[in-house]
């Protein structure tokens, strides 16, 4: 399922204009993204938790040359599925 499929599903279930369904999907994803940018945790009941994790700087090996390179510190998004989601997928 992709974004267009989500928009179509919401449009079919809710009715109304397709553009409104697309704006709703965009609003949800942009709100989650904005919260993560601010370092906030986003918890969706019975679905899971979106969070950010800081990765420290480290040294890594370039697989092509074998040379050691410095990898900068970064922040990455993280998702933990809820128990209800895990059970539903089993």
C-alpha positions as CSV (number, residue, x, y, z in Angstrom):
1,X,0.0,0.0,0.0
2,X,1.3,3.5,-0.9
3,X,0.1,7.0,-0.2
4,X,-2.2,7.0,-3.2
5,X,-3.8,3.8,-2.0
6,X,-4.3,5.4,1.5
7,X,-6.0,8.4,-0.1
8,X,-8.3,6.2,-2.2
9,X,-9.2,4.1,0.8
10,X,-10.1,7.1,2.9
11,X,-12.0,8.7,0.0
12,X,-14.0,5.5,-0.4
13,X,-14.8,5.1,3.3
14,X,-15.5,8.8,4.1
15,X,-16.9,10.0,0.8
16,X,-16.5,13.7,-0.1
17,X,-13.9,15.1,-2.3
18,X,-10.7,13.1,-3.1
19,X,-8.6,16.3,-2.6
20,X,-9.8,16.6,1.0
21,X,-8.8,12.9,1.7
22,X,-5.3,13.7,0.2
23,X,-4.9,16.8,2.3
24,X,-5.9,14.7,5.4
25,X,-3.2,12.1,4.7
26,X,-0.6,14.9,4.0
27,X,-1.6,16.6,7.3
28,X,-1.1,13.4,9.3
29,X,2.4,12.7,7.8
30,X,3.6,16.3,8.0
31,X,2.4,16.5,11.6
32,X,4.4,13.4,12.5
33,X,7.4,14.7,10.7
34,X,7.2,18.1,12.3
35,X,7.0,16.6,15.8
36,X,10.0,14.3,15.1
37,X,12.0,17.3,13.9
38,X,11.3,19.0,17.3
39,X,12.5,15.8,19.0
40,X,9.0,14.9,20.3
41,X,7.7,11.4,20.6
42,X,4.5,10.6,18.6
43,X,2.4,7.8,20.1
44,X,-0.6,6.4,18.2
45,X,-2.8,4.1,20.3
46,X,-2.9,0.5,19.2
47,X,-0.4,1.3,16.4
48,X,2.9,2.3,17.7
49,X,5.4,5.0,18.7
50,X,7.4,7.2,16.4
51,X,10.6,8.6,18.1
52,X,14.0,10.0,17.2
53,X,17.3,8.4,18.2
54,X,20.7,10.1,18.3
55,X,23.5,8.1,16.7
56,X,26.9,9.1,17.9
57,X,29.9,9.8,15.6
58,X,31.9,6.7,14.8
59,X,34.5,5.2,12.6
60,X,33.5,2.8,9.9
61,X,35.3,0.8,7.2
62,X,34.7,1.7,3.5
63,X,33.9,-1.8,2.0
64,X,35.5,-0.9,-1.4
65,X,38.8,0.4,-0.2
66,X,39.0,-1.0,3.3
67,X,39.9,2.5,4.5
68,X,38.6,3.8,7.8
69,X,36.3,6.8,7.5
70,X,34.6,9.1,10.0
71,X,30.8,8.9,10.1
72,X,29.2,12.0,11.6
73,X,26.7,12.0,14.4
74,X,23.1,12.0,13.2
75,X,19.5,11.8,14.3
76,X,17.3,9.1,12.8
77,X,13.6,8.3,13.0
78,X,12.6,5.1,14.9
79,X,9.3,3.2,15.0
80,X,8.2,0.7,17.7
81,X,5.1,-1.3,16.9
82,X,2.5,-1.7,19.6
83,X,1.5,-5.0,21.0
84,X,-1.9,-4.8,19.3
85,X,-0.2,-4.2,15.9
86,X,2.2,-7.1,16.5
87,X,-0.7,-9.4,17.4
88,X,-2.8,-8.3,14.4
89,X,0.1,-9.1,12.0
90,X,0.8,-12.6,13.4
